[in-house]
């Protein structure tokens, strides 16, 4: 059963219950006015005008009617009439006996002395013996029977009961009032049903259409949440889900693109050394190196290309394990200042042989203690140094290392005097297989994984890495690692 049908049934039930409660309240109201629970039946009976008196009053009226038919002269006996009038007064009714144009017996003379003049004409056929009449602001319900006295004069016996003016007005207008109230209730429920279904069904229908669009693969839309109710919060959650799903799809597409690039890069990077190796082997097989020196050159070429292939495979394997979080870190608390200084001293002489001047400015204190994996941190430094060496083509060739302490972090900066990085390429240098040099020369090509591996390792240390560079002004690689005291013990 749909929500729309459920709401329709709910509002119908509310309407019915409202009407029933209204009718019950009306009945209780009538009882409160009349003071007699038995009068409810007469008050709402559609035959009210035919039977205006209560059951007890009708019984006395029938007795008097019998006397009028069979013993009309007994209705001249005031003693008997007083007895009947006493019974009527006990039920708040009155007795009136009319003969000719005069009331020969009436207990209403004090309250309504002109009552006799307002009575209807004689109707000997007695077709309309029950009715109500109005005298000024007073309303009277009566039962009348016309007969003839022994002297053939016309007479009437009447049992009269005064009614509340308000009750009479309500009785008269009650069908109209009930009809108007019913229409008002019906219209109110229809309006409430319309606005409520509009505020519920429309957003839900929009959600349904959105899910169908997602099912068809369309994520290029935006679901606007209106209001602050539960459905609006559901729409917001759905929109968040759509955005994350879109990002996931875009990331998956990017991964697929990266995979294609990976295949292309591996193919290119492997094809070149393999071609050289094949050419060298074919030359040896054909006897081209006819001297010892030529043979050594061919063999060295094969060895160099094989080592290049081995290095590429190692980097691919390392990056894959880092990316899949499958490479464990062995953390220990070390003095980063001492670690960097030891690394710089070991590297200094090798760089001098290559014409590169290495300088360092290291803070020596326990304040540089960090939790780090020595081997992986050394791999980071080596990758940065190798990357810097590739792009330092002009003199003077300089690399500077500085280490400082910031709030909760230690800041390591490695600066080189290389060619720098363009502003367009700077945001992408840490992405895998990215090369600013599209020529992919043997000198500067590389695997395109060095800085990507570096970023993975630093992030594995809960740190961050970024670069500052301009073309022709060198490059600053900045690493921030959390101090050991700021993150507590870690194993």
C-alpha positions in Angstrom: 0.0 0.0 0.0 1.4 3.3 -1.1 2.0 6.2 1.3 -0.5 8.3 -0.6 -3.3 5.7 0.0 -2.3 5.4 3.6 -2.5 9.1 4.2 -5.9 9.2 2.4 -7.2 6.4 4.7 -5.8 8.1 7.7 -7.5 11.4 6.9 -10.7 9.6 6.1 -10.6 7.9 9.6 -9.8 11.3 11.2 -12.8 12.9 9.4 -15.2 10.1 10.5 -13.9 10.2 14.1 -14.3 13.9 14.1 -17.9 13.7 13.0 -18.7 11.0 15.5 -17.2 13.0 18.3 -19.1 16.1 17.1 -22.4 14.3 17.1 -21.7 12.9 20.6 -20.9 16.4 21.9 -24.1 17.7 20.3 -26.1 15.0 22.0 -24.5 15.8 25.4 -25.2 19.5 24.8 -28.9 18.7 24.2 -29.1 16.7 27.3 -27.5 19.5 29.3 -30.1 22.0 27.9 -33.2 19.8 28.3 -32.1 18.1 31.5 -33.7 14.9 30.3 -31.8 12.2 28.6 -35.0 10.9 27.1 -35.5 14.2 25.3 -32.5 13.4 23.1 -34.5 11.0 21.1 -37.2 13.5 20.5 -34.8 16.4 19.9 -33.1 14.7 17.0 -35.9 12.6 15.6 -37.0 13.6 12.2 -40.5 13.2 13.4 -40.0 15.8 16.0 -42.9 17.9 14.7 -45.2 14.9 14.8 -44.2 13.7 18.3 -43.0 16.8 20.2 -43.7 15.4 23.7 -41.9 12.8 25.8 -43.1 9.3 26.3 -44.7 10.0 29.7 -46.4 13.1 28.4 -47.8 11.2 25.5 -49.2 8.5 27.8 -51.2 11.2 29.8 -52.3 12.8 26.5 -53.6 9.5 25.3 -55.6 9.1 28.5 -57.1 12.5 28.1 -57.8 11.8 24.4 -59.7 8.7 25.5 -61.8 10.7 27.9 -62.5 13.3 25.1 -63.7 10.6 22.8 -65.8 8.6 25.3 -66.5 10.8 28.3 -66.2 14.4 27.1 -68.3 15.7 30.0 -65.6 14.4 32.5 -63.2 17.1 31.1 -65.4 19.7 32.8 -64.5 18.2 36.2 -61.7 20.4 37.6 -60.8 18.0 40.3 -60.0 15.3 37.7 -58.2 17.9 35.6 -56.2 18.9 38.6 -55.0 15.3 39.0 -53.9 15.1 35.4 -52.3 18.5 35.6 -50.4 17.4 38.7 -49.0 14.5 36.8 -48.0 16.7 33.8 -46.3 19.2 36.1 -44.1 16.4 37.4 -42.7 16.0 33.9 -42.6 19.8 33.3 -45.8 19.9 31.1 -49.1 21.8 31.3 -52.7 21.0 30.6 -55.1 23.2 28.7 -58.8 22.6 28.0 -60.5 24.7 25.4 -64.3 25.1 24.9 -65.3 27.3 22.1 -63.1 30.3 22.1 -62.3 30.2 25.8 -59.9 28.2 27.9 -62.0 26.6 30.6 -58.9 25.1 32.2 -55.3 26.3 31.8 -52.3 26.3 34.0 -50.5 28.5 31.6 -52.7 31.6 32.3 -50.2 33.2 34.7 -47.2 32.9 32.3 -49.1 33.3 29.0 -52.6 34.7 29.5 -53.1 35.1 25.7 -52.1 31.5 24.9 -55.6 30.7 23.9 -55.6 33.3 21.1 -52.5 31.7 19.5 -53.9 28.2 19.3 -54.7 26.8 15.8 -58.3 26.6 14.7 -60.4 23.5 15.4 -59.8 20.6 13.2 -62.3 18.0 14.0 -60.6 15.4 11.7 -57.5 15.7 13.9 -55.0 15.3 11.0 -52.4 17.6 12.7 -52.5 17.0 16.4 -48.9 17.6 17.3 -46.8 20.7 16.5 -45.0 23.6 18.1 -46.0 27.3 18.2 -44.2 30.5 19.1 -45.7 33.2 21.3 -43.3 36.2 21.5 -39.9 34.8 22.7 -41.5 31.6 24.0 -41.7 28.3 22.1 -44.3 25.6 23.0 -44.6 22.0 21.9 -48.1 20.6 22.2 -50.3 17.6 21.4 -53.9 18.6 20.7 -57.1 16.6 20.2 -60.3 18.3 19.1 -63.7 16.9 20.1 -67.3 17.9 20.9 -68.8 18.3 24.3 -72.3 16.8 25.1 -73.8 20.1 24.1 -72.1 19.8 20.7 -69.8 22.7 21.4 -66.3 22.3 20.1 -63.5 21.5 22.5 -59.8 20.8 22.6 -57.6 19.0 25.1 -53.9 20.1 24.9 -50.8 18.8 26.6 -48.3 21.6 26.4 -44.6 21.9 27.2 -42.5 25.0 26.9 -39.3 24.7 25.0 -36.0 26.6 25.2 -35.8 29.2 22.5 -32.2 28.4 21.9 -33.1 24.7 21.6 -35.7 25.5 19.1 -33.3 27.6 17.0 -30.7 24.8 17.2 -33.3 22.3 16.3 -34.3 24.3 13.3 -30.8 25.1 12.1 -29.2 21.8 13.2 -29.2 20.2 9.7 -27.7 23.3 8.2 -25.1 23.6 10.9 -24.2 19.9 10.6 -24.0 20.3 6.8 -21.7 23.3 7.0 -19.5 21.8 9.6 -19.2 18.6 7.6 -18.2 20.6 4.4 -15.7 22.6 6.4 -14.2 19.5 8.0 -14.1 17.8 4.5 -12.4 20.8 2.9 -9.9 21.2 5.8 -9.0 17.5 5.6 -8.7 17.7 1.8 -6.4 20.8 2.1 -4.3 19.2 4.8 -4.1 16.0 2.8 -3.0 18.0 -0.3 -0.3 20.0 1.5 1.0 17.1 3.5 1.2 14.7 0.5 2.8 17.5 -1.4 5.4 18.0 1.3 6.0 14.2 1.6 5.2 12.5 -1.7 6.8 15.1 -3.9 10.3 14.9 -2.2 10.0 11.1 -2.1 9.1 11.0 -5.8 12.1 13.2 -6.5 14.3 10.8 -4.5 12.9 7.9 -6.5 13.6 9.7 -9.8 17.2 10.4 -8.5 17.8 6.8 -7.7 16.6 5.8 -11.2 19.1 8.3 -12.7 21.9 6.9 -10.6 20.8 3.4 -11.6 21.2 4.5 -15.2 24.6 5.8 -14.5 23.7 9.5 -14.4 25.5 11.3 -11.5 25.6 14.8 -13.1 22.7 16.3 -11.2 22.1 17.9 -7.8 19.3 17.1 -5.4 18.2 20.2 -3.5 16.9 19.6 0.0 14.0 22.0 1.0 13.1 22.5 4.6 14.6 21.0 7.7 12.4 17.9 8.4 13.3 14.3 8.2 12.7 14.1 4.4 15.0 17.1 3.9 17.7 15.4 6.0 17.2 12.2 4.0 17.6 14.3 0.8 20.8 15.8 2.2 22.1 12.4 3.1 21.2 11.2 -0.4 23.0 14.1 -2.0 26.0 13.4 0.1 25.9 9.8 -1.0 25.6 10.9 -4.7 28.6 13.2 -4.3 30.7 10.5 -2.7 29.5 8.0 -5.4 30.4 10.5 -8.1 33.8 11.0 -6.5 34.3 7.3 -6.2 33.4 6.8 -9.9 35.7 9.6 -10.9 38.4 8.1 -8.8 37.8 4.7 -10.3 38.0 6.3 -13.8 41.2 8.0 -12.7 42.6 4.7 -11.5 41.6 3.1 -14.8 43.4 6.0 -16.6 46.4 5.5 -14.3 46.4 1.8 -15.1 46.5 2.5 -18.8 49.3 4.9 -18.2 51.0 2.4 -16.1 50.9 -0.2 -18.9 52.0 2.4 -21.4 54.8 3.6 -19.1 56.0 0.1 -18.2 55.9 -0.8 -21.9 58.0 2.2 -22.8 60.4 1.9 -19.9 61.0 -1.8 -20.5 61.0 -1.7 -24.2 64.0 0.7 -24.4 66.4 -1.4 -22.3 65.1 -4.7 -23.7 65.8 -3.3 -27.2 69.3 -2.4 -26.2 69.9 -5.8 -24.6 68.6 -7.6 -27.7 70.8 -5.4 -29.9 73.9 -6.1 -27.7 73.2 -9.9 -27.6 72.6 -10.0 -31.4 75.9 -8.1 -31.9 77.7 -10.6 -29.7 76.1 -13.5 -31.5 77.1 -12.1 -34.9 80.7 -11.5 -33.7 80.6 -7.7 -33.9 82.7 -7.1 -30.7 85.9 -8.6 -32.1 88.0 -7.1 -29.4 88.1 -7.4 -25.6 87.2 -3.7 -25.2 84.2 -3.9 -27.5 83.0 -7.0 -25.8 83.2 -5.3 -22.4 81.2 -2.4 -23.8 78.5 -4.7 -25.0 78.4 -6.6 -21.7 78.3 -3.3 -19.7 75.4 -2.1 -21.8 73.5 -5.3 -21.1 74.3 -5.1 -17.4 73.3 -1.4 -17.2 70.0 -1.9 -18.9 69.2 -5.0 -16.8 69.9 -3.0 -13.7 67.6 -0.2 -14.9 64.8 -2.8 -15.5 65.4 -4.3 -12.1 65.2 -0.9 -10.5 61.9 -0.1 -12.3 60.4 -3.4 -11.2 61.5 -2.8 -7.6 59.9 0.7 -7.6 56.6 -0.6 -9.1 56.5 -3.4 -6.5 57.2 -1.0 -3.7 54.7 1.6 -4.8 52.0 -1.1 -5.2 52.6 -2.4 -1.7 52.5 1.1 -0.3 49.3 2.0 -2.2 47.6 -1.2 -0.9 48.8 -0.6 2.7 50.5 -4.0 2.6 54.0 -2.7 3.5 54.5 -2.7 7.2 56.4 0.2 9.0 58.9 -0.5 11.7 58.7 2.7 13.9 61.1 3.7 16.5 61.9 6.9 18.2 64.9 8.6 16.6 66.6 12.0 16.6 65.8 13.3 13.2 68.6 15.8 13.5 71.2 13.2 14.1 69.7 10.9 11.4 69.9 13.7 8.8 73.4 14.7 9.7 74.7 11.1 9.5 73.0 10.7 6.1 74.5 14.0 4.8 78.0 13.1 5.9 77.8 9.8 4.1 76.4 11.4 1.0 78.7 14.4 0.9 81.7 12.9 -0.7 79.7 11.1 -3.4 78.1 14.4 -4.4 81.5 16.1 -4.4 82.7 13.7 -7.0 79.6 14.7 -9.1 80.4 18.4 -8.7 77.5 19.0 -6.3 78.1 21.0 -3.0 76.0 19.7 -0.1 75.4 21.9 3.0 73.2 21.3 6.0 71.9 23.3 9.0 70.7 20.8 11.6 69.2 21.4 15.1 70.9 19.1 17.6 68.6 18.3 20.5 66.0 15.8 21.7 63.4 18.2 20.5 63.8 16.7 17.0 62.8 13.2 18.1 60.2 11.5 15.8 58.7 8.1 15.4 60.1 6.9 12.1 61.1 3.8 10.0 64.8 4.3 9.3 65.0 2.4 6.0 61.9 4.0 4.5 62.9 7.5 5.7 66.3 6.9 4.0 64.4 5.9 0.9 62.6 9.3 1.0 65.9 11.2 1.2 67.4 9.2 -1.6 64.5 9.8 -3.9 64.5 13.5 -3.3 68.3 13.7 -3.8 68.2 11.6 -7.0 65.4 13.8 -8.3 67.3 17.0 -7.5 70.4 15.6 -9.2 68.5 15.0 -12.5 67.6 18.6 -13.0 70.7 20.3 -11.9 72.4 20.9 -15.2 74.0 24.3 -14.8 76.7 25.4 -12.4 76.9 25.9 -9.5 75.2 22.7 -8.4 74.1 23.1 -4.7 71.9 21.2 -2.3 71.1 22.5 1.1 69.4 20.7 4.0 67.8 22.6 6.9 66.0 21.2 9.9 63.9 23.3 12.4 61.3 22.6 15.0 57.8 24.0 14.9 54.8 23.5 17.2 54.3 19.7 17.4 56.2 19.3 14.1 59.8 19.1 12.9 60.3 20.8 9.5 62.8 19.4 7.0 63.6 21.3 3.9 65.9 20.1 1.0 66.7 22.9 -1.5 68.5 22.5 -4.8 69.7 24.9 -7.5 68.2 23.1 -10.3 66.0 24.2 -13.2 62.9 24.4 -11.0 59.3 23.3 -11.8 56.7 25.2 -13.7 53.7 26.5 -11.9 51.4 24.3 -14.0 53.2 21.1 -13.2 53.9 21.8 -9.5 50.5 20.4 -8.2 51.0 17.1 -9.9 54.6 16.2 -9.2 53.7 13.7 -6.4 51.3 11.8 -8.7 52.5 8.4 -9.9 54.1 8.3 -13.4 54.0 12.1 -13.7 56.9 13.5 -15.6 57.2 17.2 -16.4 59.7 16.3 -19.1 57.5 14.7 -21.7 60.5 13.9 -23.9 61.3 11.0 -21.4 65.0 11.3 -22.1 67.3 8.9 -20.6 68.8 11.7 -18.5 65.6 13.0 -16.9 62.9 10.5 -17.6 63.0 8.1 -14.7 60.1 5.9 -13.7 57.8 8.6 -12.5 57.3 6.8 -9.2 60.0 8.3 -7.0 58.1 11.3 -5.6 54.8 9.2 -5.5 56.6 6.7 -3.3 58.1 9.5 -1.2 54.6 10.9 -0.5 53.2 7.5 0.4 56.0 6.9 2.9 55.7 10.4 4.5 51.9 10.0 4.9 52.6 6.6 6.4 54.5 8.6 9.1 51.4 10.8 9.6 53.4 13.6 8.0 53.1 15.8 5.0 55.2 16.8 2.0 55.0 19.6 -0.5 57.1 21.6 -2.9 57.9 25.2 -3.5 59.5 26.0 -6.9 59.8 28.4 -9.8 61.4 27.9 -13.2 65.0 28.9 -13.1 65.0 29.3 -9.3 65.5 25.8 -7.9 63.1 23.7 -5.8 62.4 23.4 -2.1 61.0 20.0 -0.9 59.5 20.5 2.6 58.6 17.6 4.9 56.8 17.9 8.2 56.8 15.0 10.7 55.0 15.0 14.0 57.3 15.1 17.1 57.3 12.0 19.2 56.1 13.9 22.3 53.0 15.2 20.4 51.7 11.7 19.4 52.9 9.6 22.4 54.4 6.2 22.2 53.9 4.1 19.0 55.1 0.7 18.0 
